[in-house]
Amino acid sequence: MGARLAAWFHRKGWSDLIIGLPYLWLLLFFLLPFLIVLAMSVATRTPTAPPFGYGGDNPVVNLAGYARLFTDDLYLRAFLTSLGNAAVATVLCLLIGYPMALGLTRVSKGWRNILLMLVILPFWTSFLLRVYAWMGMMGKNSWFNRLLTDAWNWLTPEGWAVTSLPLMHSNFAVVLVMVYTYLPFMILPLYASLERLDPALDEAAMDLGTRPFGVFLDVTLPQSIPGIVAGGLLVFIPAAGELVIPTLVGDAGSPMIGRVISDEFTSARDWPMASSVAVALLLLMVIPTMLYSRYQAKSDGAEAGK
């Protein structure tokens, strides 16, 4: 029945339509918006509505926005802050998420389903509510702040004692909330990668005399690289362009690039400059991903040819 249905779809030409739907989706919701933003990035800021224009007294192609990316300290610091916070959050998510994902593969199926549900349970709550909850936890009089303050006073010399830690409006707060928010995006790809591993390989390595940590380094870790890369991309890319978390808990004097783009669009109403920053951020995220995908495809092709 399935073969007959597939043959009917093929005769009617529907197979080409079904194959083309993902490309149509990318065209409408990725390429077309990107071209619009790219066109705005080379426009000139004007007092009209919309606040940009081409031709006349304005140059048709204006690259002043891209030039400011390399000359204005605001954008350089915003990019560095964003990439730094995203990198730290990604590494912390990996360090926390890898043992959790590995543990999920070692428990019984009954417990595994319960634990997987707990991993995705935060998504059932509003994202804003979760951020506001962290804002309350990091307040000066919260139990979380008092706990960290007591730990700080216990670990540091007597002259460094403080009554409360300034957690809010700092890069520490941004990284902490991003780790909490994006941790499931690291755990799930790692779990999917680790679940496919053959446990017989670990047992064979241990039978040959390899210690458990050596088995992890030589057998488990290399085979989980695709999951690490997938989880790293799923965490790093949205974290680098994050807007809500830095706005609510971050330092206004050291903004991340998502907040800079938002401020340029709304407060400054400099749409060409905001578009230039957005295009630069997109290229900064997409190009390394494409290069890695190409490298991975070549590696897979070389492995298949052996």
N, C-alpha and C positions, 0 to 999 in steps of 0.2 A: 504493500500500500504506500509506504514511504517513497519507494523508487518511482512508482507511477505518478505520485504527486510532484516529485522533483522533476520528472520528465515533462509533466504538463506545464509547470512553471517555466521550464527552460524553453519549451515551444512557444509559449506566450511572451517570452522576453522579460518575464518578471524577475528572473534570476539576476539579470543585469541591473534592474531597478533596486533590488534588495542589496546587491553589492555596492551600488552607488549611494545608498542612503547615508552611510557614515561619512563619505566624502562631501555630500551635500550639507551635512551637519557641520563639518569642519569649515566649509566654505561660508556658511551663513553666520556661524557663531564664533569663529576664530579669525579666518582670513579677512572677511569683510570688515569687522570691527577694527582689526589691526590696520587695515589700509586707511580707514577713516582717521584713526589716531595718528598714523604716519603722515597723512595729509595735513592734519592740524599742526603737527610738530614743525613743519616747514612754512607755516603761515606767519603773519605778522600780527602782533597784538594791536587791537583797535578799540575805541570806546563804543563801538556799535554792539548790536545784539544779533548773532553771537559775536563774542569779543575777539574776532580774528578776521583777516581779510587777505586777498591776493590781488596783485596787479594795481594799476593806477599809481598812486604815490608809494605803494608798498611793493617790495620785490616779490616776484612770483615764487621764488624759492629762498627762504630765509633760514640760514643755518646758525643764527645767533644763539638759539636755545641750546644746540649741541655744543657750541663753543663755551657757553657758560658752565656746562657740566665739568669742564676741566680747569676753569679759572675761578669759580665761586666756591669758597670754602664750605658753604652751607651744603651743597650737593655732594661734595667729596666726603664730608664728615657723615652725612646721612647714609651714603652708600657703604662706607666703612662700618658704621654702627650697625646697619641692617645686616650686612654680611657676617660681621663678627657675632652678633646676637644669634643669628640663624645657625651659624656653624657650631657655637657652644650648645645651643638647644638640640641640634641634631646629634652631636656626640653624646650628650647626656641621655637623650632618648635611646640611643643605641646601647649605652652601658646599662641602662635600666631595662630596656625592652628585650634585649637578647636573652638574658637569663629567664625572663618571664615566658618568652616564646619557646625556649628550649624546655622549660618546665611543663608547658602545655602539651608538648609531644610525649612526655614521659608519664603522664597520669592516665588513669582509665578513661574510657570514652564518656562515662557518666559525668565524672568530674570535669572532663574537658569541655563539655557543652556548657556546664554551669560557669566555669571560669571564662570561657569566651564571651558569654552573655555579660559577665561583670566587666570585661574589657570594653565592650561597646555600650554599656549602660549609661555612661555620661552623655552620649549623643541623644539620649531621650530627654535631656534637660536643655533648656534654652542656653545658647552660647553666652549671651549677655548675663544671664543669671549666674552662670559659673564664674565669669570674670568678676562680677560684683561680689560674689561670695569670697573670692580671693582678696578683693579689696578690703573686706571686713576682717579677714584673717590676718592681713598684714598691717592693720591699724596698730597704733601704739599701745592700746589697752587690751588687745586680743590675747587669747591664750597662746596662740601660735607665736606671736611676737615675744611674749614673756618666756616661752620655752627656749626660743633661739637666744634671747638675751641672757638667760641663765647659763646656757651652754657657752656663749661668748665670754661671759665673766669667769667661768670656770677654766676655760682653756687659755685665756690671755693673762698677762701680768696684771698685778693689782692696780697699777696706775691707769690701765686701759678700761676699767669698769665703766659701764654705761647703764642708765636706767631703762632705756628702750632702744632698739635698733631702728634706724630710718630706712625701713624696707620699701615703703611706697615711693613712687616717682623716681625710680632708679632702673638701671639696666638689669640689676639682680631680679627685680620684680618682673620685668618683661620676660627674661629667660625662664624664670620659675613658672609663670603662667603659661608660656608657650610650651614648655616641657609637659605640663599637665594636659594641655589641650591637644597636642599633636602626638602624644605617646601611643595611642591606639594605631595611628597611621604607621608607626614603626613596628609594633608588635604583630599586626596582622600579616604583612608581607613576609616577615621573618618566620612566622608560624607556618605559612603556606610553603615556604622554601624548606624549612626543617622537617616538616611532616613527610615530605617526599623522600627523605634520605633513608637508605636501607640500613637498619640497625645491625645487620650482619657484618657490615664493614667495621663498625666500632668493636664488635665482639671479636672479629678476626685480628684486629690490631692489638687488642688486649691479650689474646691468646699468644701472640708473637712477642709478648713481653713489654709492650708500650704502656706507660703509666697513664692513668685517666686524663691528666691534663695534656699529656702528649697526644693522646687520641683526639682530644678536642682541637688542638692546634694543627695537627697533621691531617685529620680526616673530616671532622665536622665543620670547622671554620671555613676551609677552602670551598667546600660544597655549598655553603650558605652565602657566598659572595653575591649571587644575584638578588637574594632577599635583602641583604644589607644595602645594596645599591638602590633597589626599589624603595625600601623604607626611607633611606637617606634623602632621596629625591622628593618623596611624598611629604617629608617633614621640612626640608630645607627650602624648597621653592615657595610654599605658602608662608613660611615663617619670615623669609626675607622681605616679602611684600605685605606683611601684616599691618593692619591699620587700627583695629579696635583695641587690641591689647596695649600697644604703645601709647595710644591716646588716653586710655583710662588709668594705666598704672606706670607709664613711662615718664621720663624726664623731658619736659618741654624744651629745655635748653640743649638737648641732644636727641633730636627727633630721628625716627627711622624713616626710610624713604617713602613708605606708604602714607605716612602723615604729611610729608612734604608735598606729595602729589595731590592729596586731598586739599591742603591749604592753598596750593597754587590754583586749583580749579574753583574753589569756593571763595576764600577770603581775598586773595590777590586777583582773582579772575584773569589770570594769565594762562589761558588755555594752551597756547603754543608751547610755553615753557613746561607746563605740566605734561603735555603730550611727549615732549622730548625726553623728559625723565622716565615716563612710562615705557617708551620705545627702548631706551637704554637698559632699563631693568629687564624688560622682556628678552632682549638679545643676550643679556648677561646670564639669564636663566636657561634659555632655549639652546644656545649654541653649544655649551658643554654637554647638555643632554643629548643633542644630536650627534656630537662627536663620539660620545660613549656608545650610543646605539649602533653607530657605524662600526666602531671597533668591536663591539660584541658580535655583530653580524659576521664580520670577517673571521673572528675567532671560532664562531659556530661553524662557519663554512669550512675552515681549515680542519676542525675536528671531524666533521662529516666526511671530508676527503681522505682521511687517513685509513 
